[in-house]
Protein backbone atom coordinates (compact mmCIF):
# COMPACT_ATOMS: atom_id res chain seq x y z
CA UNK A 1 0.00 0.00 0.00
CA UNK A 2 1.26 3.51 -0.68
CA UNK A 3 3.00 5.06 2.32
CA UNK A 4 3.50 1.74 4.09
CA UNK A 5 7.00 0.81 5.24
CA UNK A 6 8.47 -2.48 4.04
CA UNK A 7 8.10 -4.99 6.86
CA UNK A 8 11.72 -6.05 6.36
CA UNK A 9 12.86 -2.60 7.60
CA UNK A 10 10.59 -2.45 10.65
CA UNK A 11 12.60 -3.08 13.83
CA UNK A 12 11.67 -3.25 17.51
CA UNK A 13 13.99 -0.87 19.38
CA UNK A 14 13.93 -1.41 23.13
CA UNK A 15 15.87 0.05 26.02
CA UNK A 16 15.81 -1.69 29.40
CA UNK A 17 16.33 0.59 32.40
CA UNK A 18 17.62 -0.73 35.73
CA UNK A 19 18.31 1.06 39.02
CA UNK A 20 22.06 1.38 39.67
CA UNK A 21 21.82 0.55 43.36
CA UNK A 22 19.38 -2.39 43.44
CA UNK A 23 19.43 -3.59 39.84
CA UNK A 24 15.65 -3.73 39.61
CA UNK A 25 13.63 -2.56 36.60
CA UNK A 26 12.71 1.14 36.63
CA UNK A 27 9.01 1.36 35.78
CA UNK A 28 8.57 5.13 35.66
CA UNK A 29 11.64 6.43 33.82
CA UNK A 30 11.63 9.55 31.67
CA UNK A 31 13.24 8.25 28.47
CA UNK A 32 14.23 9.85 25.17
CA UNK A 33 15.91 8.04 22.29
CA UNK A 34 17.38 9.75 19.22
CA UNK A 35 18.77 7.76 16.29
CA UNK A 36 21.40 9.12 13.92
CA UNK A 37 22.10 7.24 10.70
CA UNK A 38 25.25 7.26 8.60
CA UNK A 39 23.68 10.06 6.54
CA UNK A 40 23.66 12.19 9.76
CA UNK A 41 19.86 12.36 9.79
CA UNK A 42 18.63 12.51 13.40
CA UNK A 43 15.19 11.35 14.45
CA UNK A 44 13.49 11.00 17.77
CA UNK A 45 11.85 7.69 18.60
CA UNK A 46 8.35 7.99 20.08
CA UNK A 47 8.63 6.29 23.49
CA UNK A 48 6.20 3.65 24.65
CA UNK A 49 6.44 1.50 27.80
CA UNK A 50 6.25 -2.14 26.75
CA UNK A 51 6.76 -5.64 28.09
CA UNK A 52 6.37 -9.19 26.86
CA UNK A 53 3.05 -10.71 27.89
CA UNK A 54 4.67 -13.94 29.08
CA UNK A 55 7.54 -12.18 30.92
CA UNK A 56 5.44 -9.49 32.59
CA UNK A 57 6.91 -6.37 34.22
CA UNK A 58 10.33 -8.03 34.62
CA UNK A 59 10.64 -7.38 30.88
CA UNK A 60 9.51 -3.73 31.04
CA UNK A 61 11.34 -1.66 28.45
CA UNK A 62 11.03 1.64 26.61
CA UNK A 63 11.10 2.21 22.87
CA UNK A 64 8.99 1.56 19.81
CA UNK A 65 8.88 -0.05 16.39
CA UNK A 66 10.98 1.98 13.96
CA UNK A 67 11.78 1.81 10.28
CA UNK A 68 15.52 1.11 10.02
CA UNK A 69 17.20 0.36 6.72
CA UNK A 70 20.43 -1.67 6.87
CA UNK A 71 23.30 0.45 8.16
CA UNK A 72 25.01 1.69 11.28
CA UNK A 73 23.16 3.90 13.76
CA UNK A 74 24.19 5.97 16.75
CA UNK A 75 21.68 5.75 19.59
CA UNK A 76 21.53 8.64 22.05
CA UNK A 77 19.42 7.71 25.06
CA UNK A 78 18.55 9.89 28.04
CA UNK A 79 17.02 8.35 31.16
CA UNK A 80 15.97 10.61 34.02
CA UNK A 81 18.54 13.18 32.92
CA UNK A 82 21.46 10.75 32.46
CA UNK A 83 22.77 10.20 28.94
CA UNK A 84 24.32 7.27 27.12
CA UNK A 85 25.49 6.84 23.55
CA UNK A 86 26.11 3.60 21.71
CA UNK A 87 26.13 2.26 18.16
CA UNK A 88 24.23 -0.58 16.58
CA UNK A 89 24.16 -2.10 13.14
CA UNK A 90 21.28 -3.44 11.09
CA UNK A 91 22.86 -5.97 8.71
CA UNK A 92 21.72 -6.22 5.10
CA UNK A 93 19.15 -8.92 4.45
CA UNK A 94 17.94 -9.12 8.04
KEBAVEX-959131 format. One record per residue: residue in one letter; x, y, z of N, C-alpha, C in turn; chain. Coordinates in Angstrom, 1 decimal. Atoms other than C-alpha are relative to their C-alpha. Last residue first. Example, Ala and Ser with C-alpha at 12.3 -4.5 7.8 and 13.67 -1.06 7.14 Angstrom:
REM KEBAVEX-959131
@residu = s&n.c1 = -0.9&n.c2 = -1.1&n.c3 = 0.0&ca.c1 = 13.7&ca.c2 = -1.1&ca.c3 = 7.1&c.c1 = -0.8&c.c2 = 1.1&c.c3 = 0.8&chaine = A
@residu = a&n.c1 = 0.9&n.c2 = -1.2&n.c3 = 0.0&ca.c1 = 12.3&ca.c2 = -4.5&ca.c3 = 7.8&c.c1 = 0.9&c.c2 = 1.2&c.c3 = 0.0&chaine = A
REM end
This chain:
REM KEBAVEX-959131
@residu = x&n.c1 = 0.6&n.c2 = 0.5&n.c3 = -1.2&ca.c1 = 17.9&ca.c2 = -9.1&ca.c3 = 8.0&c.c1 = -1.4&c.c2 = 0.4&c.c3 = 0.2&chaine = A
@residu = x&n.c1 = 0.7&n.c2 = 1.3&n.c3 = 0.2&ca.c1 = 19.1&ca.c2 = -8.9&ca.c3 = 4.4&c.c1 = -0.5&c.c2 = -0.5&c.c3 = 1.3&chaine = A
@residu = x&n.c1 = 0.8&n.c2 = 0.1&n.c3 = 1.2&ca.c1 = 21.7&ca.c2 = -6.2&ca.c3 = 5.1&c.c1 = -0.7&c.c2 = -1.4&c.c3 = 0.0&chaine = A
@residu = x&n.c1 = -0.7&n.c2 = 0.6&n.c3 = 1.2&ca.c1 = 22.9&ca.c2 = -6.0&ca.c3 = 8.7&c.c1 = -1.0&c.c2 = -0.1&c.c3 = -1.2&chaine = A
@residu = x&n.c1 = 1.0&n.c2 = 0.8&n.c3 = 0.6&ca.c1 = 21.3&ca.c2 = -3.4&ca.c3 = 11.1&c.c1 = 0.6&c.c2 = -0.6&c.c3 = -1.3&chaine = A
@residu = x&n.c1 = 0.0&n.c2 = 0.2&n.c3 = 1.5&ca.c1 = 24.2&ca.c2 = -2.1&ca.c3 = 13.1&c.c1 = -1.2&c.c2 = -0.9&c.c3 = -0.3&chaine = A
@residu = x&n.c1 = 0.6&n.c2 = 1.3&n.c3 = 0.4&ca.c1 = 24.2&ca.c2 = -0.6&ca.c3 = 16.6&c.c1 = 0.0&c.c2 = -0.1&c.c3 = -1.5&chaine = A
@residu = x&n.c1 = 0.3&n.c2 = 0.2&n.c3 = 1.4&ca.c1 = 26.1&ca.c2 = 2.3&ca.c3 = 18.2&c.c1 = -0.6&c.c2 = -1.4&c.c3 = -0.2&chaine = A
@residu = x&n.c1 = -0.6&n.c2 = 1.2&n.c3 = 0.5&ca.c1 = 26.1&ca.c2 = 3.6&ca.c3 = 21.7&c.c1 = -0.4&c.c2 = -0.2&c.c3 = -1.5&chaine = A
@residu = x&n.c1 = -0.1&n.c2 = 0.1&n.c3 = 1.5&ca.c1 = 25.5&ca.c2 = 6.8&ca.c3 = 23.5&c.c1 = 0.6&c.c2 = -1.3&c.c3 = -0.3&chaine = A
@residu = x&n.c1 = -0.9&n.c2 = 1.0&n.c3 = 0.5&ca.c1 = 24.3&ca.c2 = 7.3&ca.c3 = 27.1&c.c1 = 0.0&c.c2 = 0.0&c.c3 = -1.5&chaine = A
@residu = x&n.c1 = -0.1&n.c2 = 0.3&n.c3 = 1.5&ca.c1 = 22.8&ca.c2 = 10.2&ca.c3 = 28.9&c.c1 = 0.9&c.c2 = -1.1&c.c3 = -0.2&chaine = A
@residu = x&n.c1 = -1.4&n.c2 = 0.6&n.c3 = 0.2&ca.c1 = 21.5&ca.c2 = 10.7&ca.c3 = 32.5&c.c1 = 0.0&c.c2 = -0.4&c.c3 = -1.5&chaine = A
@residu = x&n.c1 = -1.0&n.c2 = -1.0&n.c3 = 0.1&ca.c1 = 18.5&ca.c2 = 13.2&ca.c3 = 32.9&c.c1 = 1.4&c.c2 = -0.5&c.c3 = -0.2&chaine = A
@residu = x&n.c1 = 0.0&n.c2 = -0.8&n.c3 = -1.2&ca.c1 = 16.0&ca.c2 = 10.6&ca.c3 = 34.0&c.c1 = 1.1&c.c2 = 1.0&c.c3 = 0.1&chaine = A
@residu = x&n.c1 = 0.9&n.c2 = 0.6&n.c3 = -1.0&ca.c1 = 17.0&ca.c2 = 8.4&ca.c3 = 31.2&c.c1 = 0.1&c.c2 = 0.8&c.c3 = 1.2&chaine = A
@residu = x&n.c1 = -0.1&n.c2 = -0.8&n.c3 = -1.2&ca.c1 = 18.6&ca.c2 = 9.9&ca.c3 = 28.0&c.c1 = -1.1&c.c2 = -0.6&c.c3 = 0.9&chaine = A
@residu = x&n.c1 = 1.1&n.c2 = 0.3&n.c3 = -1.0&ca.c1 = 19.4&ca.c2 = 7.7&ca.c3 = 25.1&c.c1 = 0.2&c.c2 = 0.9&c.c3 = 1.2&chaine = A
@residu = x&n.c1 = -0.1&n.c2 = -0.8&n.c3 = -1.2&ca.c1 = 21.5&ca.c2 = 8.6&ca.c3 = 22.1&c.c1 = -1.2&c.c2 = -0.1&c.c3 = 0.8&chaine = A
@residu = x&n.c1 = 1.2&n.c2 = -0.1&n.c3 = -0.9&ca.c1 = 21.7&ca.c2 = 5.7&ca.c3 = 19.6&c.c1 = 0.3&c.c2 = 0.9&c.c3 = 1.2&chaine = A
@residu = x&n.c1 = -0.4&n.c2 = -0.5&n.c3 = -1.4&ca.c1 = 24.2&ca.c2 = 6.0&ca.c3 = 16.8&c.c1 = -1.3&c.c2 = 0.2&c.c3 = 0.7&chaine = A
@residu = x&n.c1 = 0.7&n.c2 = -1.1&n.c3 = -0.7&ca.c1 = 23.2&ca.c2 = 3.9&ca.c3 = 13.8&c.c1 = 0.6&c.c2 = 0.3&c.c3 = 1.3&chaine = A
@residu = x&n.c1 = -0.5&n.c2 = -0.2&n.c3 = -1.4&ca.c1 = 25.0&ca.c2 = 1.7&ca.c3 = 11.3&c.c1 = -0.7&c.c2 = 1.2&c.c3 = 0.5&chaine = A
@residu = x&n.c1 = -1.0&n.c2 = -1.0&n.c3 = -0.2&ca.c1 = 23.3&ca.c2 = 0.4&ca.c3 = 8.2&c.c1 = 0.4&c.c2 = 0.1&c.c3 = 1.4&chaine = A
@residu = x&n.c1 = -1.3&n.c2 = 0.5&n.c3 = -0.4&ca.c1 = 20.4&ca.c2 = -1.7&ca.c3 = 6.9&c.c1 = 1.0&c.c2 = 1.2&c.c3 = 0.1&chaine = A
@residu = x&n.c1 = -0.6&n.c2 = 0.6&n.c3 = 1.1&ca.c1 = 17.2&ca.c2 = 0.4&ca.c3 = 6.7&c.c1 = 1.3&c.c2 = -0.6&c.c3 = 0.5&chaine = A
@residu = x&n.c1 = -1.4&n.c2 = -0.1&n.c3 = 0.1&ca.c1 = 15.5&ca.c2 = 1.1&ca.c3 = 10.0&c.c1 = 0.5&c.c2 = -0.8&c.c3 = -1.2&chaine = A
@residu = x&n.c1 = -0.5&n.c2 = 0.4&n.c3 = 1.3&ca.c1 = 11.8&ca.c2 = 1.8&ca.c3 = 10.3&c.c1 = 1.5&c.c2 = 0.3&c.c3 = -0.1&chaine = A
@residu = x&n.c1 = -0.6&n.c2 = -1.1&n.c3 = 0.8&ca.c1 = 11.0&ca.c2 = 2.0&ca.c3 = 14.0&c.c1 = 0.4&c.c2 = -0.6&c.c3 = -1.4&chaine = A
@residu = x&n.c1 = -0.4&n.c2 = 0.5&n.c3 = 1.3&ca.c1 = 8.9&ca.c2 = 0.0&ca.c3 = 16.4&c.c1 = 0.4&c.c2 = 1.1&c.c3 = -0.9&chaine = A
@residu = x&n.c1 = 1.1&n.c2 = 0.0&n.c3 = 1.0&ca.c1 = 9.0&ca.c2 = 1.6&ca.c3 = 19.8&c.c1 = 0.4&c.c2 = -0.8&c.c3 = -1.2&chaine = A
@residu = x&n.c1 = -0.4&n.c2 = -0.1&n.c3 = 1.4&ca.c1 = 11.1&ca.c2 = 2.2&ca.c3 = 22.9&c.c1 = -1.2&c.c2 = 0.0&c.c3 = -0.9&chaine = A
@residu = x&n.c1 = 0.5&n.c2 = -1.2&n.c3 = 0.6&ca.c1 = 11.0&ca.c2 = 1.6&ca.c3 = 26.6&c.c1 = 0.5&c.c2 = 0.0&c.c3 = -1.4&chaine = A
@residu = x&n.c1 = -1.0&n.c2 = -0.7&n.c3 = 0.8&ca.c1 = 11.3&ca.c2 = -1.7&ca.c3 = 28.4&c.c1 = -0.6&c.c2 = 1.2&c.c3 = -0.6&chaine = A
@residu = x&n.c1 = 0.4&n.c2 = -1.4&n.c3 = 0.4&ca.c1 = 9.5&ca.c2 = -3.7&ca.c3 = 31.0&c.c1 = 1.2&c.c2 = 0.7&c.c3 = -0.7&chaine = A
@residu = x&n.c1 = -0.4&n.c2 = -0.3&n.c3 = 1.3&ca.c1 = 10.6&ca.c2 = -7.4&ca.c3 = 30.9&c.c1 = -0.3&c.c2 = 1.5&c.c3 = -0.4&chaine = A
@residu = x&n.c1 = -1.4&n.c2 = 0.2&n.c3 = 0.0&ca.c1 = 10.3&ca.c2 = -8.0&ca.c3 = 34.6&c.c1 = 0.7&c.c2 = 0.3&c.c3 = -1.3&chaine = A
@residu = x&n.c1 = -0.7&n.c2 = -1.2&n.c3 = -0.2&ca.c1 = 6.9&ca.c2 = -6.4&ca.c3 = 34.2&c.c1 = 1.5&c.c2 = -0.2&c.c3 = 0.2&chaine = A
@residu = x&n.c1 = 0.6&n.c2 = -1.0&n.c3 = -0.9&ca.c1 = 5.4&ca.c2 = -9.5&ca.c3 = 32.6&c.c1 = 1.0&c.c2 = 1.2&c.c3 = 0.2&chaine = A
@residu = x&n.c1 = -1.0&n.c2 = -0.4&n.c3 = -1.0&ca.c1 = 7.5&ca.c2 = -12.2&ca.c3 = 30.9&c.c1 = -0.5&c.c2 = 1.0&c.c3 = 1.1&chaine = A
@residu = x&n.c1 = -0.4&n.c2 = 1.1&n.c3 = -0.8&ca.c1 = 4.7&ca.c2 = -13.9&ca.c3 = 29.1&c.c1 = 0.9&c.c2 = 0.3&c.c3 = 1.1&chaine = A
@residu = x&n.c1 = 1.1&n.c2 = 0.5&n.c3 = -0.8&ca.c1 = 3.1&ca.c2 = -10.7&ca.c3 = 27.9&c.c1 = 0.4&c.c2 = -1.2&c.c3 = 0.9&chaine = A
@residu = x&n.c1 = 0.5&n.c2 = 1.2&n.c3 = 0.5&ca.c1 = 6.4&ca.c2 = -9.2&ca.c3 = 26.9&c.c1 = -1.1&c.c2 = -0.5&c.c3 = 0.8&chaine = A
@residu = x&n.c1 = -0.6&n.c2 = 1.2&n.c3 = -0.6&ca.c1 = 6.8&ca.c2 = -5.6&ca.c3 = 28.1&c.c1 = -0.7&c.c2 = -1.2&c.c3 = -0.7&chaine = A
@residu = x&n.c1 = 0.5&n.c2 = 1.3&n.c3 = 0.6&ca.c1 = 6.2&ca.c2 = -2.1&ca.c3 = 26.7&c.c1 = 0.6&c.c2 = -1.2&c.c3 = 0.9&chaine = A
@residu = x&n.c1 = -0.3&n.c2 = 1.0&n.c3 = -1.0&ca.c1 = 6.4&ca.c2 = 1.5&ca.c3 = 27.8&c.c1 = -0.5&c.c2 = -1.3&c.c3 = -0.5&chaine = A
@residu = x&n.c1 = 1.1&n.c2 = 0.8&n.c3 = -0.6&ca.c1 = 6.2&ca.c2 = 3.6&ca.c3 = 24.7&c.c1 = 0.6&c.c2 = -0.9&c.c3 = 1.0&chaine = A
@residu = x&n.c1 = -0.2&n.c2 = 1.0&n.c3 = -1.1&ca.c1 = 8.6&ca.c2 = 6.3&ca.c3 = 23.5&c.c1 = -1.3&c.c2 = -0.6&c.c3 = 0.5&chaine = A
@residu = x&n.c1 = 1.2&n.c2 = -0.2&n.c3 = -1.0&ca.c1 = 8.3&ca.c2 = 8.0&ca.c3 = 20.1&c.c1 = 0.1&c.c2 = -1.1&c.c3 = 1.0&chaine = A
@residu = x&n.c1 = 0.9&n.c2 = 1.2&n.c3 = 0.0&ca.c1 = 11.8&ca.c2 = 7.7&ca.c3 = 18.6&c.c1 = -1.1&c.c2 = 0.3&c.c3 = 1.0&chaine = A
@residu = x&n.c1 = 0.4&n.c2 = 0.4&n.c3 = -1.4&ca.c1 = 13.5&ca.c2 = 11.0&ca.c3 = 17.8&c.c1 = -0.9&c.c2 = -1.2&c.c3 = -0.2&chaine = A
@residu = x&n.c1 = 1.4&n.c2 = 0.0&n.c3 = -0.2&ca.c1 = 15.2&ca.c2 = 11.4&ca.c3 = 14.4&c.c1 = -0.3&c.c2 = -0.6&c.c3 = 1.4&chaine = A
@residu = x&n.c1 = 0.4&n.c2 = 0.3&n.c3 = -1.4&ca.c1 = 18.6&ca.c2 = 12.5&ca.c3 = 13.4&c.c1 = -1.5&c.c2 = -0.1&c.c3 = 0.1&chaine = A
@residu = x&n.c1 = 1.3&n.c2 = -0.4&n.c3 = -0.3&ca.c1 = 19.9&ca.c2 = 12.4&ca.c3 = 9.8&c.c1 = -0.4&c.c2 = -0.5&c.c3 = 1.4&chaine = A
@residu = x&n.c1 = 0.0&n.c2 = -1.1&n.c3 = -1.0&ca.c1 = 23.7&ca.c2 = 12.2&ca.c3 = 9.8&c.c1 = -1.5&c.c2 = 0.5&c.c3 = 0.2&chaine = A
@residu = x&n.c1 = 0.2&n.c2 = -1.3&n.c3 = 0.8&ca.c1 = 23.7&ca.c2 = 10.1&ca.c3 = 6.5&c.c1 = -0.2&c.c2 = 1.2&c.c3 = 0.9&chaine = A
@residu = x&n.c1 = -1.2&n.c2 = -0.4&n.c3 = 0.6&ca.c1 = 25.2&ca.c2 = 7.3&ca.c3 = 8.6&c.c1 = -0.1&c.c2 = 1.2&c.c3 = -0.9&chaine = A
@residu = x&n.c1 = -0.5&n.c2 = 1.0&n.c3 = 1.0&ca.c1 = 22.1&ca.c2 = 7.2&ca.c3 = 10.7&c.c1 = 1.3&c.c2 = 0.5&c.c3 = -0.6&chaine = A
@residu = x&n.c1 = -0.7&n.c2 = -0.7&n.c3 = 1.1&ca.c1 = 21.4&ca.c2 = 9.1&ca.c3 = 13.9&c.c1 = 0.6&c.c2 = -1.0&c.c3 = -0.9&chaine = A
@residu = x&n.c1 = -0.9&n.c2 = 0.7&n.c3 = 0.9&ca.c1 = 18.8&ca.c2 = 7.8&ca.c3 = 16.3&c.c1 = 0.6&c.c2 = 0.9&c.c3 = -1.0&chaine = A
@residu = x&n.c1 = -0.2&n.c2 = -0.6&n.c3 = 1.3&ca.c1 = 17.4&ca.c2 = 9.7&ca.c3 = 19.2&c.c1 = 0.9&c.c2 = -0.8&c.c3 = -0.8&chaine = A
@residu = x&n.c1 = -0.9&n.c2 = 0.8&n.c3 = 0.9&ca.c1 = 15.9&ca.c2 = 8.0&ca.c3 = 22.3&c.c1 = 0.1&c.c2 = 0.8&c.c3 = -1.3&chaine = A
@residu = x&n.c1 = 0.0&n.c2 = -0.4&n.c3 = 1.4&ca.c1 = 14.2&ca.c2 = 9.8&ca.c3 = 25.2&c.c1 = 1.1&c.c2 = -0.8&c.c3 = -0.8&chaine = A
@residu = x&n.c1 = -0.9&n.c2 = 0.5&n.c3 = 1.0&ca.c1 = 13.2&ca.c2 = 8.3&ca.c3 = 28.5&c.c1 = -0.1&c.c2 = 0.7&c.c3 = -1.3&chaine = A
@residu = x&n.c1 = 0.2&n.c2 = -0.9&n.c3 = 1.0&ca.c1 = 11.6&ca.c2 = 9.5&ca.c3 = 31.7&c.c1 = 1.1&c.c2 = -0.2&c.c3 = -1.1&chaine = A
@residu = x&n.c1 = -1.1&n.c2 = -0.8&n.c3 = 0.5&ca.c1 = 11.6&ca.c2 = 6.4&ca.c3 = 33.8&c.c1 = -0.5&c.c2 = 1.0&c.c3 = -1.0&chaine = A
@residu = x&n.c1 = 0.5&n.c2 = -1.3&n.c3 = 0.2&ca.c1 = 8.6&ca.c2 = 5.1&ca.c3 = 35.7&c.c1 = 1.0&c.c2 = 1.0&c.c3 = -0.6&chaine = A
@residu = x&n.c1 = 1.3&n.c2 = 0.0&n.c3 = 0.7&ca.c1 = 9.0&ca.c2 = 1.4&ca.c3 = 35.8&c.c1 = -0.5&c.c2 = 1.3&c.c3 = -0.4&chaine = A
@residu = x&n.c1 = 0.6&n.c2 = -1.3&n.c3 = -0.3&ca.c1 = 12.7&ca.c2 = 1.1&ca.c3 = 36.6&c.c1 = -1.3&c.c2 = 0.1&c.c3 = -0.8&chaine = A
@residu = x&n.c1 = 0.6&n.c2 = -0.7&n.c3 = 1.1&ca.c1 = 13.6&ca.c2 = -2.6&ca.c3 = 36.6&c.c1 = -0.6&c.c2 = 1.3&c.c3 = 0.5&chaine = A
@residu = x&n.c1 = 1.4&n.c2 = 0.3&n.c3 = 0.4&ca.c1 = 15.6&ca.c2 = -3.7&ca.c3 = 39.6&c.c1 = -0.4&c.c2 = 0.9&c.c3 = -1.2&chaine = A
@residu = x&n.c1 = 0.1&n.c2 = 0.8&n.c3 = 1.2&ca.c1 = 19.4&ca.c2 = -3.6&ca.c3 = 39.8&c.c1 = -1.4&c.c2 = -0.4&c.c3 = -0.4&chaine = A
@residu = x&n.c1 = 0.6&n.c2 = 1.3&n.c3 = -0.3&ca.c1 = 19.4&ca.c2 = -2.4&ca.c3 = 43.4&c.c1 = -0.1&c.c2 = -0.9&c.c3 = -1.2&chaine = A
@residu = x&n.c1 = -0.2&n.c2 = 0.5&n.c3 = -1.4&ca.c1 = 21.8&ca.c2 = 0.6&ca.c3 = 43.4&c.c1 = -0.5&c.c2 = -1.4&c.c3 = 0.2&chaine = A
@residu = x&n.c1 = -1.5&n.c2 = 0.3&n.c3 = -0.3&ca.c1 = 22.1&ca.c2 = 1.4&ca.c3 = 39.7&c.c1 = 0.2&c.c2 = -0.7&c.c3 = 1.3&chaine = A
@residu = x&n.c1 = -0.5&n.c2 = -0.9&n.c3 = -1.0&ca.c1 = 18.3&ca.c2 = 1.1&ca.c3 = 39.0&c.c1 = 1.5&c.c2 = -0.4&c.c3 = 0.3&chaine = A
@residu = x&n.c1 = -0.1&n.c2 = 0.6&n.c3 = -1.3&ca.c1 = 17.6&ca.c2 = -0.7&ca.c3 = 35.7&c.c1 = 0.6&c.c2 = 1.0&c.c3 = 1.0&chaine = A
@residu = x&n.c1 = -0.5&n.c2 = -1.0&n.c3 = -1.0&ca.c1 = 16.3&ca.c2 = 0.6&ca.c3 = 32.4&c.c1 = 0.0&c.c2 = -0.7&c.c3 = 1.4&chaine = A
@residu = x&n.c1 = 0.4&n.c2 = 0.4&n.c3 = -1.4&ca.c1 = 15.8&ca.c2 = -1.7&ca.c3 = 29.4&c.c1 = 0.7&c.c2 = 0.9&c.c3 = 1.0&chaine = A
@residu = x&n.c1 = -1.0&n.c2 = -0.4&n.c3 = -0.9&ca.c1 = 15.9&ca.c2 = 0.1&ca.c3 = 26.0&c.c1 = -0.5&c.c2 = -0.5&c.c3 = 1.4&chaine = A
@residu = x&n.c1 = 0.4&n.c2 = 0.0&n.c3 = -1.4&ca.c1 = 13.9&ca.c2 = -1.4&ca.c3 = 23.1&c.c1 = 1.2&c.c2 = 0.3&c.c3 = 0.9&chaine = A
@residu = x&n.c1 = -1.1&n.c2 = -0.6&n.c3 = -0.8&ca.c1 = 14.0&ca.c2 = -0.9&ca.c3 = 19.4&c.c1 = -0.4&c.c2 = 0.1&c.c3 = 1.4&chaine = A
@residu = x&n.c1 = 0.4&n.c2 = -0.3&n.c3 = -1.3&ca.c1 = 11.7&ca.c2 = -3.2&ca.c3 = 17.5&c.c1 = 1.2&c.c2 = 0.4&c.c3 = 0.8&chaine = A
@residu = x&n.c1 = -0.8&n.c2 = 0.6&n.c3 = -1.1&ca.c1 = 12.6&ca.c2 = -3.1&ca.c3 = 13.8&c.c1 = -0.6&c.c2 = 0.4&c.c3 = 1.4&chaine = A
@residu = x&n.c1 = 0.6&n.c2 = -0.4&n.c3 = -1.3&ca.c1 = 10.6&ca.c2 = -2.4&ca.c3 = 10.7&c.c1 = 0.7&c.c2 = -0.8&c.c3 = 1.0&chaine = A
@residu = x&n.c1 = -0.8&n.c2 = -1.1&n.c3 = -0.6&ca.c1 = 12.9&ca.c2 = -2.6&ca.c3 = 7.6&c.c1 = -0.6&c.c2 = 0.4&c.c3 = 1.3&chaine = A
@residu = x&n.c1 = -1.4&n.c2 = 0.4&n.c3 = -0.3&ca.c1 = 11.7&ca.c2 = -6.0&ca.c3 = 6.4&c.c1 = 0.9&c.c2 = 1.0&c.c3 = 0.6&chaine = A
@residu = x&n.c1 = -0.1&n.c2 = 0.7&n.c3 = -1.3&ca.c1 = 8.1&ca.c2 = -5.0&ca.c3 = 6.9&c.c1 = 1.4&c.c2 = -0.4&c.c3 = 0.3&chaine = A
@residu = x&n.c1 = -0.3&n.c2 = 1.4&n.c3 = 0.2&ca.c1 = 8.5&ca.c2 = -2.5&ca.c3 = 4.0&c.c1 = 0.1&c.c2 = -0.7&c.c3 = 1.4&chaine = A
@residu = x&n.c1 = -1.4&n.c2 = 0.4&n.c3 = 0.0&ca.c1 = 7.0&ca.c2 = 0.8&ca.c3 = 5.2&c.c1 = 0.2&c.c2 = -1.5&c.c3 = -0.3&chaine = A
@residu = x&n.c1 = -0.3&n.c2 = 1.1&n.c3 = -1.0&ca.c1 = 3.5&ca.c2 = 1.7&ca.c3 = 4.1&c.c1 = 1.5&c.c2 = -0.3&c.c3 = -0.1&chaine = A
@residu = x&n.c1 = -0.3&n.c2 = -0.6&n.c3 = -1.3&ca.c1 = 3.0&ca.c2 = 5.1&ca.c3 = 2.3&c.c1 = 0.3&c.c2 = -1.1&c.c3 = 1.1&chaine = A
@residu = x&n.c1 = -0.8&n.c2 = -1.2&n.c3 = 0.0&ca.c1 = 1.3&ca.c2 = 3.5&ca.c3 = -0.7&c.c1 = 0.2&c.c2 = 0.5&c.c3 = 1.4&chaine = A
@residu = x&n.c1 = 0.8&n.c2 = -1.2&n.c3 = 0.0&ca.c1 = 0.0&ca.c2 = 0.0&ca.c3 = 0.0&c.c1 = 0.9&c.c2 = 1.2&c.c3 = 0.0&chaine = A
REM end
